[in-house]
């Protein structure tokens, strides 16, 4: 029986891909690995060459553990190479919500993990000399679209300061927000100082190049078709060869359904489409007026939009439950939302549009744990994965080696599929439509 053919896809046609193509030719190319073409034996096999998988490989290589990384597509082909490049110290759940649902000590531990993620990005950038990734620790500004929303995020900032001893969040007035963003669409905001921006594709490919230079093999165009338990480990089958490993780390996140071998992990998630547009380079007067401090920016609507400047362009993104990856659906809606907030951009041409899937979990938190005695998984970054995936991949490596890292609410023993998973697509659309209605009426 012939093995199924898994198509090898190029990087999506995004601004990140265009910028990577313009990088200095003296450096290594974006591609870092070739397909597996022989049988192989390693201590730990890692499926997925995004932030999580590469961070796991980094941690294992540091410990002297023989490992290899496998991906059906190029390095960073999924969310790691398509996201908005926001390095944040938060979870989808707020820290006050975590404290009220669990307890204050749990909120403190989660707060520590969130900021640890930013430290890991800084470490990778420094250690691997990832200047091309352009990491800037500029902070992230959350912009309130109503007085009610402004009161809520002000209260959150005050709680974080008084209960967690964190002074990195500060409140900005309507006038300050208008001056900084160039938009009159907000009533105030909260700046989180421990955050920044990065070029996501350059970041993930830079890590991969560094790992390859340190002897970690990365096999692109190598889908793992199935996994079979064998004595003292597991056997992975790929089109070009088989891999015998003592432990496996699954780091495929919202793209776990690409092969049967990892499809069960998809049931942990509700993949949610995220779309982005990037304008042509802005005229000098607009460039000097909009987002003058070069941060990342989000808004408080339930169907949140986010924006930043990069390469002299406006980058504007948001969730789009009504389209599929690769379709143009949603790009026009994003442009209309962008112009509504920034009327000066009405006649500025959109030059790039791309999308991908975000791995959303039922409890709105990332999951890392063991699905059995030979397999560890990490997934579900809920739209805040640059820093958190860089951190959690290393914790997944520790779990695979039998260690017990501090994971607070992120720790999970065994798989817990999303209830009524087969109804996820219509369910997401229904929830998104309701959120859009609430946003429209200012609720």
Order of alpha helices (4+ residues) and beta strands (2+ residues): alpha-beta-alpha-beta-beta-alpha-alpha-beta-alpha-beta-alpha-beta-beta-alpha-beta-beta-beta-beta-alpha-beta-alpha-beta-beta-beta-alpha-beta-beta-beta-alpha-beta-alpha
